[in-house]
């Protein structure tokens, strides 16, 4: 099987909301915010406060990625009811 792009998250609010979020988390905006985080003088002390935000950025940076091998490995288990 083949594919293109990762699926939108289930709780994103539908296709229009997904497209709006995709624009909000553009490569440019994510890059600017990550630079702001790296410029934080207290980054070491505040690193835990950035974890969730950075994980969100990682999702949006990989939204175009489709893991064909991973899907093909899970499909037989799906059809076997596991």
N, C-alpha and C positions, 0 to 999 in steps of 0.2 A: 504494500500500500504506500501511497505517497501523500503528501500534504503540503500546505503552505500556511505559515504563521501558526502561532499558538492560539488556542481558543480563548475568547474573552472570559474573565472571571465570572462565575455564576451570579455574584451579587453586585455587578457593575451598573445595573439599571437599564439594561437593554442596549441595542446597537447604537442609538444616537448618543447615549450617555458614554458608552465605550469610546466612540469617536471623539467626543469632547475631552475625555480624560487623556486620550492619546495625544491630543494637541497640547493639553496642559503639561504633559510629561514628555515634551519633545526633547530630542537629543540636546539641543541648545540650552533649554531651561534646566534640564537635569545636570548638564555640565556646569552651568553657572552655580547652581546650588551646591554641587559637590565641591567646587572651588571655595565657596563661602565656608563650608564645613571644614575644609583643610586649612583655611586661614584662621580658624578659631584658635586663639591663643591658649585656651584651656581645653583643647581637644582631648588630651589624655584623661582629664578629669570628667569630661562630658561625653565620652565615647558611648556609654550605655544609652544616653538620651537620643543618640543618632541612629541606633541600630534599626528600629522599625522604619524610620524614614529612608535609610539607605536600602533596606530590603525592598521597599516600595519602588525605589528608583531602579534597582536591579531587575525587578519584574518588567517595568516599562522599557528598559533598555533591551530586554530579550523578547519583547512581545512579537517580533517578526520571526522568531526562531521556532521551528517545528522539529521535534525529536522523532523522526520516522522510525528509527531503530527501537526506541523506547516504546512507542505505540505498538509496533509489530510484536514486541516481546510480550506485551500485556494482553493483546487481543485473544490469544488462545485461552488464557485464564478467564477472560470475560465470558467467552462462549461456553466454557466448562462450568460456569457458575461459581467460581472461586472468589 
